[in-house]
Amino acid sequence: MKFNNVLKSILVISVIIGINSCKGKNEDNIESDEIKKVRVFNFDNKIELSEFNKLKLNETHPNLLNPEISKSEYNTIAKSWIDLNQNIGKYLSNKKFTWGVKDSTITVIQKFYFNKDGEIKTYFFRLKNKNISKEKKEQFSNLITDFAKDNKINIKKDKSFAQCGKAKYMNK
């Protein structure tokens, strides 16, 4: 009898440990850095460009700034794009980021890839201004990664989406 009670106790403890070890492992509850990590790709870095092209994100993430895709929502989509870029500009300014060149504005061709809740998952950029150092590009990449941890676009969709376009950021 005592042996059976011990076995039952061990079995119950094992089940409880098993259940607890699985808690929080479903996708709705995962908050690890790996899941929240934003991938940033610089067009000028040939290795990053190659990695980005392999993802083929344009095939799976429709560009909502295309009026053919957005149709009646286009004005809302355009406003979300403007708001996102203004927030990035403020973020860069608050971080006292400068580009290390004399140009008063910096033109960035960029592609944001979002999950269905508007969280930034992937960012691809190309700087149009010349003479921006590799270090400044890396610093910008890191700042965008940090920005994306706490900021998202004010749009939700049924599936992942993109917004692509040009933005100008002040260079102070």
DAVEN-V434703 format. One record per residue. N is the residue number from 1. RES is the residue in one small letter. OMEGA is omega as a letter, one per 30 degrees, with the letter a starting at -180 (NA if undefined). Layout:
[[N:RES:OMEGA] [N:RES:OMEGA]]
//
This chain:
[[1:m:a] [2:k:a] [3:f:l] [4:n:l] [5:n:l] [6:v:l] [7:l:l] [8:k:l] [9:s:l] [10:i:l] [11:l:l] [12:v:l] [13:i:l] [14:s:l] [15:v:l] [16:i:l] [17:i:l] [18:g:l] [19:i:a] [20:n:a] [21:s:l] [22:c:a] [23:k:l] [24:g:a] [25:k:l] [26:n:a] [27:e:a] [28:d:a] [29:n:a] [30:i:l] [31:e:a] [32:s:l] [33:d:a] [34:e:a] [35:i:a] [36:k:a] [37:k:l] [38:v:l] [39:r:a] [40:v:a] [41:f:l] [42:n:l] [43:f:a] [44:d:l] [45:n:a] [46:k:l] [47:i:l] [48:e:l] [49:l:l] [50:s:l] [51:e:l] [52:f:a] [53:n:l] [54:k:a] [55:l:a] [56:k:a] [57:l:l] [58:n:l] [59:e:a] [60:t:a] [61:h:l] [62:p:l] [63:n:a] [64:l:l] [65:l:l] [66:n:a] [67:p:l] [68:e:a] [69:i:a] [70:s:l] [71:k:a] [72:s:a] [73:e:a] [74:y:a] [75:n:l] [76:t:l] [77:i:a] [78:a:l] [79:k:l] [80:s:l] [81:w:l] [82:i:a] [83:d:l] [84:l:a] [85:n:l] [86:q:l] [87:n:l] [88:i:l] [89:g:l] [90:k:a] [91:y:l] [92:l:l] [93:s:l] [94:n:l] [95:k:l] [96:k:l] [97:f:l] [98:t:a] [99:w:l] [100:g:l] [101:v:a] [102:k:a] [103:d:a] [104:s:l] [105:t:l] [106:i:l] [107:t:a] [108:v:l] [109:i:a] [110:q:l] [111:k:l] [112:f:l] [113:y:a] [114:f:l] [115:n:a] [116:k:l] [117:d:l] [118:g:l] [119:e:l] [120:i:l] [121:k:a] [122:t:l] [123:y:l] [124:f:a] [125:f:l] [126:r:l] [127:l:a] [128:k:l] [129:n:l] [130:k:l] [131:n:l] [132:i:a] [133:s:l] [134:k:a] [135:e:l] [136:k:l] [137:k:l] [138:e:l] [139:q:l] [140:f:l] [141:s:l] [142:n:l] [143:l:l] [144:i:l] [145:t:l] [146:d:l] [147:f:a] [148:a:l] [149:k:a] [150:d:a] [151:n:l] [152:k:l] [153:i:a] [154:n:l] [155:i:l] [156:k:a] [157:k:l] [158:d:l] [159:k:l] [160:s:a] [161:f:a] [162:a:l] [163:q:a] [164:c:l] [165:g:a] [166:k:l] [167:a:l] [168:k:l] [169:y:l] [170:m:l] [171:n:a] [172:k:NA]]
//
